[in-house]
Amino acid sequence: MRDELMGLAERALAHAGGEAQATAWWERQLSAAQGRGVTTEAVSVEVVVLAGGRVGTAVTTEVEDAGLERVADAAARLAASGPPARDELPEPAAGRPHDGFDPRAELPELGEWSSWKAAAARTAIASSKGVRAYEERSFGELRVRRHGEDGRSLELATTAVGAADLDPAALTAEADRLLGDAGPLAAATAGEYAAVLGPWAVAEVLRRAALAFGGPQSPLADLLGKRVAASCVNLSDSPRFAATLPRSYDAEGAPRQPLPLIQDGVAHRLALPGTGHATVAGGGGTLPEHLVLVGGGAADLAELAAPVEQGLFIPSLSLHGAWVLGRRGSALAEGVRAIRGGALAEPLPNLTVLFEPLELLGRAQALTARQRTIPPPVQRSARTASAIVCPGARFGGGVFVA
């Protein structure tokens, strides 16, 4: 519980000395798919030491004083040759509380094609700067994978604070509808296409675009106040948004702050040290992890497709191979159909497509009004869980088939 975890963090910090941070957390995770299930529960302690301009980090599940002393010593030794540290740990500040915690971490009954994950975590952070932060978070995650008789496939995923808030029947029906009926597969010729992307595909575009908004070496640092996307793009990092997985603190116990990243297509803010977006304590990068793309006026994906004479409909994208910020990278497009004369036409096989996220956002033309809450490909922990809230979108080019 709270007092126990905070006491554990305080004890670990006392062994570290100097400029340091201790994070103690309890987490319970359950995951299940057809024929198998896994449950884990543990208490862990991380100690971070900043010394000589470098940072050392060590983690243990040994919570007695001897174990805490060993992990603190290990962090100090690692700091001698560790990565560069930021200037210093943050000063204490109160984070905004939220109700994003479901302690049950229970899984509903499995559907035929679904897999589930649920987790709940309590986290306490104590630092030599005087930070004393505590937070409780949870998430439920549902994934549905469908395979067509024609060899095509499609996976959709959704997340919420609790697994009981997710509807497997509705997500399965949507996956079936988006995958469509089996039929003779057409071939996609090489070239650039206009495209309608489902929310799951848009989430992957935004996940890659988010890397440009992390600092301090952001490629957008010199473009603040300038247009970087189409005027219909309004993107923010919103850890308090009702549809996301809310969060109060970052990895250093600094309050998470909402950031308007793009307003009417213009770059506005970056996730920098001090904005509550540290991904690890003491060093490493900053990253917006609770992206919200404001919806538009289109009723559904069919309305988005109506103006497209020839293009691609891509419900979902997933990482495919290496990808470098600022260059066109590849992704696997699933559930693809051709768009002809403003309507969905023949199915296409799963495709490898190329795009550069900011270039693609610059070609955005319209968005659906409805948004979806979509988890990352791998959600590792309730204490660091994130989500992207976004609509479907139409792009007037920027998607390439090799």
C-alpha positions in Angstrom: 0.0 0.0 0.0 1.0 3.7 -0.2 2.8 4.0 3.2 4.7 0.7 2.6 5.8 1.7 -0.9 6.8 5.2 0.1 8.7 3.8 3.1 10.5 1.3 0.8 11.5 4.2 -1.5 12.8 6.2 1.4 14.9 3.3 2.7 16.4 2.7 -0.7 17.2 6.4 -1.1 18.9 6.5 2.3 21.4 3.9 1.0 22.2 5.8 -2.2 23.5 9.1 -0.8 24.4 12.1 -3.0 22.0 13.1 -5.9 19.7 10.1 -6.3 16.2 8.8 -6.8 14.5 5.7 -5.6 11.3 4.3 -7.2 9.3 1.5 -5.5 6.4 -0.1 -7.2 3.9 -3.0 -6.8 2.4 -4.4 -10.0 0.0 -7.2 -10.8 -0.4 -8.4 -14.4 -2.7 -10.9 -16.0 -2.6 -11.9 -19.7 -4.6 -14.5 -21.5 -5.3 -15.9 -24.9 -7.0 -19.1 -26.0 -5.5 -22.1 -24.1 -3.1 -20.1 -21.9 -2.9 -17.6 -19.2 -0.2 -15.9 -17.1 -0.4 -14.0 -13.8 2.5 -12.2 -12.2 2.8 -10.0 -9.1 5.9 -8.4 -7.7 7.4 -5.5 -5.7 10.5 -3.9 -7.3 12.8 -1.1 -6.5 14.9 1.1 -8.9 17.7 3.3 -7.7 19.2 6.0 -9.9 22.4 7.8 -9.0 23.8 10.9 -10.7 27.5 11.5 -10.3 30.2 13.2 -12.3 27.8 14.1 -15.0 26.7 10.5 -15.6 23.8 8.3 -14.4 23.7 4.8 -13.1 20.5 2.7 -12.7 19.9 -0.6 -11.0 16.8 -2.6 -10.2 16.0 -5.3 -7.6 13.2 -7.3 -6.1 15.1 -7.7 -2.9 13.3 -5.3 -0.5 15.2 -6.0 2.7 17.9 -3.5 3.8 20.7 -5.8 2.5 19.1 -5.9 -1.0 18.5 -2.2 -1.0 22.1 -1.5 -0.1 23.3 -3.8 -2.9 21.1 -2.1 -5.5 22.2 1.4 -4.4 25.9 0.4 -4.6 25.3 -1.1 -8.0 23.7 2.1 -9.3 26.7 4.1 -7.9 29.2 1.9 -9.7 27.3 2.0 -12.9 27.2 5.8 -12.7 31.0 5.9 -13.2 30.6 4.7 -16.8 26.9 5.3 -17.4 25.3 7.5 -20.0 25.3 11.3 -19.7 22.9 12.7 -17.0 20.7 15.7 -17.4 21.7 18.7 -15.4 19.8 17.6 -12.2 16.7 15.9 -10.9 13.5 18.0 -10.7 12.4 20.0 -7.7 9.2 18.8 -5.9 5.9 19.7 -7.4 2.4 18.3 -6.9 0.9 16.3 -9.8 -2.8 16.4 -10.6 -4.7 13.3 -9.2 -6.8 11.1 -11.5 -9.2 8.2 -11.3 -7.3 5.9 -13.7 -7.0 3.0 -11.3 -8.9 -0.2 -11.2 -7.4 -2.4 -8.5 -9.2 -5.6 -9.7 -7.0 -6.2 -12.7 -9.5 -8.9 -13.8 -10.0 -10.3 -17.2 -13.4 -10.9 -18.8 -14.3 -14.1 -20.5 -12.2 -14.8 -23.5 -13.7 -14.6 -27.0 -12.8 -16.9 -29.8 -10.4 -14.6 -31.5 -9.3 -12.3 -28.6 -6.4 -11.9 -26.3 -6.4 -9.9 -23.1 -4.1 -8.1 -20.7 -4.9 -6.3 -17.5 -2.5 -4.7 -15.0 -2.6 -2.5 -11.9 0.4 -0.7 -10.3 1.2 1.5 -7.4 4.3 3.6 -7.6 6.2 5.7 -5.0 9.1 8.0 -5.9 11.6 9.6 -3.5 14.5 11.8 -4.5 17.3 13.7 -2.9 15.7 16.9 -4.3 12.7 16.3 -2.0 10.3 14.7 -4.5 7.8 12.5 -2.8 5.3 11.3 -5.5 2.8 8.5 -5.4 0.5 7.3 -8.1 -1.9 4.4 -8.8 -2.6 3.3 -12.4 -4.1 0.4 -14.3 -5.0 -0.6 -17.8 -7.0 -3.3 -19.6 -6.1 -4.2 -23.2 -8.1 -6.2 -25.8 -6.6 -7.4 -29.1 -8.6 -9.1 -31.8 -6.9 -10.8 -34.8 -8.9 -12.0 -37.8 -7.8 -14.0 -40.8 -9.7 -14.0 -44.1 -10.1 -17.0 -46.3 -8.1 -15.1 -48.9 -5.0 -15.0 -46.7 -5.5 -11.4 -45.6 -5.3 -10.6 -41.9 -6.2 -7.7 -39.5 -5.5 -7.0 -35.9 -7.3 -4.3 -33.9 -6.6 -3.3 -30.3 -8.2 -1.0 -27.7 -7.4 -0.1 -24.2 -9.1 1.5 -21.1 -8.5 1.9 -17.4 -10.1 -1.4 -16.7 -10.6 -4.5 -18.9 -14.3 -4.7 -17.9 -14.8 -1.5 -19.9 -13.8 -3.2 -23.2 -16.2 -4.9 -25.6 -14.8 -7.9 -27.4 -17.9 -8.5 -29.4 -18.0 -5.0 -30.8 -14.2 -5.0 -31.6 -14.5 -8.4 -33.3 -17.5 -7.2 -35.4 -15.5 -4.1 -36.4 -12.5 -6.2 -37.4 -14.7 -8.4 -39.6 -16.4 -5.4 -41.2 -13.1 -3.7 -42.0 -11.5 -6.9 -43.3 -14.5 -7.4 -45.6 -15.6 -10.4 -47.5 -13.1 -12.8 -49.1 -12.6 -12.4 -52.9 -10.0 -12.5 -55.7 -7.1 -10.4 -54.6 -5.9 -7.6 -56.8 -2.3 -6.5 -57.1 -1.2 -3.0 -56.0 1.2 -1.4 -58.5 4.2 0.5 -57.2 3.7 4.2 -56.7 2.3 6.9 -54.4 -1.3 6.7 -53.3 -4.0 8.8 -51.7 -5.1 6.8 -48.7 -7.8 6.5 -46.1 -6.4 5.2 -42.8 -8.4 3.7 -40.0 -7.7 5.0 -36.5 -5.4 2.0 -35.8 -3.2 3.0 -38.8 -3.3 6.7 -37.8 -2.1 5.7 -34.3 1.0 4.2 -35.8 1.7 7.3 -37.9 1.4 9.5 -34.7 3.5 7.1 -32.7 6.3 7.6 -35.1 5.7 11.4 -35.4 5.9 11.7 -31.6 9.7 11.0 -31.8 10.1 14.3 -33.5 8.6 16.1 -30.4 11.0 14.7 -27.8 13.8 17.0 -26.8 16.2 18.5 -26.4 17.6 17.2 -29.8 14.2 17.4 -31.5 14.4 18.0 -35.3 11.5 20.4 -34.8 13.3 22.7 -32.4 13.9 25.2 -35.2 10.4 24.8 -36.6 8.3 26.0 -33.7 5.8 28.5 -35.0 6.0 27.1 -38.5 3.7 24.8 -40.4 4.7 21.1 -40.1 1.3 19.5 -40.9 -2.0 20.2 -42.7 -4.3 22.8 -41.1 -6.8 20.1 -40.0 -4.1 18.6 -37.7 -4.5 19.5 -34.0 -2.3 17.2 -31.9 -1.6 17.4 -28.2 -0.1 15.4 -25.4 -3.0 15.2 -23.0 -2.4 12.9 -20.0 -5.7 14.1 -18.4 -7.9 13.5 -21.5 -11.0 11.6 -20.6 -10.5 8.8 -23.1 -6.8 8.1 -22.4 -5.0 6.3 -19.6 -4.5 9.3 -17.2 -1.1 9.9 -15.6 0.1 12.3 -12.9 3.9 12.0 -12.9 6.7 11.1 -15.2 9.7 8.8 -14.4 11.3 11.5 -12.2 8.2 12.3 -10.2 7.6 15.6 -12.1 4.0 16.5 -12.8 2.8 15.5 -16.3 1.8 18.6 -18.2 -0.6 18.8 -21.2 1.2 20.1 -24.2 -0.3 21.4 -27.5 2.2 19.9 -30.0 0.6 21.0 -33.3 -2.2 23.6 -33.5 -3.9 24.1 -36.9 -0.8 22.4 -38.5 1.7 24.7 -36.8 4.3 23.2 -34.5 3.7 24.7 -31.0 5.5 22.9 -28.2 8.0 20.2 -27.5 8.2 17.6 -24.7 11.4 19.0 -23.0 13.0 18.4 -19.6 10.8 20.0 -17.1 7.5 19.4 -18.8 6.9 16.1 -17.1 7.8 13.8 -20.0 11.0 12.1 -18.8 10.9 8.4 -19.8 13.7 7.4 -17.4 15.1 9.1 -14.3 18.3 11.2 -14.5 19.0 10.8 -18.2 17.7 9.6 -21.5 15.0 11.3 -23.5 11.7 12.9 -23.2 8.7 11.8 -25.2 5.0 12.7 -25.5 3.2 9.4 -24.7 -0.5 10.4 -24.4 -1.2 11.7 -27.8 -4.7 13.0 -28.7 -5.5 14.0 -32.3 -8.7 16.1 -32.5 -11.4 14.6 -34.7 -12.9 16.2 -37.8 -16.3 16.3 -39.3 -16.6 13.1 -41.3 -19.2 10.7 -40.1 -17.2 7.5 -40.9 -14.4 6.0 -43.0 -16.8 5.6 -46.0 -17.4 9.4 -46.1 -13.6 9.9 -46.0 -13.3 7.7 -49.1 -16.0 9.4 -51.1 -13.8 12.0 -52.7 -11.0 9.5 -53.6 -11.0 8.5 -57.2 -8.2 6.0 -56.8 -6.4 5.1 -53.6 -5.9 2.7 -50.7 -8.0 1.9 -47.7 -5.7 0.8 -44.8 -7.4 -0.1 -41.5 -4.2 -0.9 -39.6 -0.4 -0.4 -39.8 2.3 -2.1 -37.8 6.1 -1.6 -37.5 7.9 -3.4 -40.3 11.7 -3.3 -40.2 14.0 -0.5 -39.1 12.8 3.1 -39.2 14.8 6.4 -38.9 13.2 9.7 -38.0 13.0 12.0 -41.0 13.1 9.3 -43.6 10.4 7.2 -45.2 10.1 3.9 -43.3 8.2 0.8 -43.9 5.2 -0.7 -42.2 2.9 -3.7 -42.7 -0.5 -2.6 -43.9 -3.3 -5.1 -43.0 -6.9 -5.4 -44.2 -6.1 -3.3 -47.3 -8.7 -2.6 -50.0 -8.6 -0.5 -53.1 -10.6 2.7 -53.3 -12.2 3.3 -56.8 -14.6 6.0 -57.6 -15.0 7.0 -54.0 -16.0 3.5 -52.8 -14.2 0.5 -51.3 -13.4 -2.0 -54.0 -11.5 -5.3 -54.3 -9.3 -6.6 -51.5 -5.5 -6.4 -51.7 -3.0 -8.6 -50.0 -1.3 -7.3 -46.9 1.2 -4.8 -48.2 4.5 -3.2 -47.2 4.0 0.6 -47.5 6.4 3.4 -47.0 5.7 6.8 -45.4 7.4 9.6 -43.4 5.0 10.6 -40.6 5.3 14.4 -40.7 5.3 14.3 -44.5 2.1 12.3 -44.3 0.5 14.6 -41.8 1.2 17.4 -44.2 -1.1 15.7 -46.7 -4.0 15.2 -44.3 -7.3 16.4 -45.8 -10.1 15.2 -43.4 -10.8 13.3 -40.2 -13.6 11.3 -38.7 -15.4 12.7 -35.8 -15.1 9.5 -33.8 -11.9 8.8 -32.0 -10.5 5.5 -30.7 -8.2 4.7 -27.7 -5.4 2.6 -29.0 -2.5 1.0 -27.0 1.1 0.7 -28.3 2.1 -2.6 -29.9 3.6 -3.7 -26.5 2.2 -2.4 -23.2 4.9 -3.4 -20.7 3.7 -2.0 -17.4 0.7 -0.3 -15.8 3.0 2.3 -14.2 4.2 3.5 -17.6 1.1 2.6 -19.8 0.2 4.9 -22.6 -2.4 5.3 -25.3 -3.1 7.3 -28.4 -6.6 8.7 -29.0 -7.2 9.4 -32.6 -9.8 9.3 -35.5 -9.5 7.9 -39.0 -8.1 10.2 -41.6 -7.8 10.8 -45.4 -4.5 11.7 -46.9 -4.0 13.1 -50.4 -0.8 11.2 -51.0 2.3 10.3 -49.0 1.7 6.6 -48.9 4.0 4.6 -51.2 4.0 1.0 -52.4 7.4 -0.2 -53.5 
